[in-house]
Amino acid sequence: MQKLRILNPQVKVFFTSGNLNDLPPQTAEKLKVSEIIEKPFSLASLLKKIKNAFHEEEPLPY
């Protein structure tokens, strides 16, 4: 991820986890991820996260 950020500091990174309860709160900040998605997830919820990441200034209503 660090190499990607050197090439493009604005790159969007998505992190998936099967159990967010065991994920330390600092993980997202440390990894500088755009979104954390808990497994299992539907295609619709994945699409929503992707759209929100690319439209951060205007979150989508759905």
N, C-alpha and C positions, 0 to 999 in steps of 0.2 A: 504494500500500500504506500509505503514511503516513496518508492520509485515512481509510482503513478502520480503522487502529489507533486513531485519535482517536475514532471512533464506537464501536469495540469493541476494547479492548486484548487480548481473549482470542481474536480471530479466528484461524482456522487458515489457513495459507497453504502451498500445495504448489508446488514448483518442479520443472519438468521440464527435462531436458537430454539431448541426444543423445550427449554425450561428457563424462562426469564426470571423466575424467583431465585435461581442460584447465580444469576449474573450480577457481579458487583456493580453498583451504580456508576462507578467511575469508568467502566469499560467503554461505554459509548463516547465519552469525552476523550479518553485516552486514544481510542482508535479513530476518532473524528469521523464517525459514521453519520450518514445522512438520515438513515432510518434503521430501526430495529424491528424485525418482523418475527413474531413467535410462530413456530411450527405447531401443528399443521395450519396452513393458511390457504384460503381460497384464491382462485385466480382474480376474482373481483377485489379482494382486500390487497393483494399484491399490486394490482393496477392502481388502486387508490393511493398506496404508499409511494409508488413511482411518480404519479401525477403530482402529489403533494410536495415531493422533493424537488421537482422541477418548477413548481409554482409556489415556492415558500412564502412569497409576499401576499399571495391570494389563495389560502387553503380552499380546497373544493368542498362543497356542502355534503357530499356523499361519501 
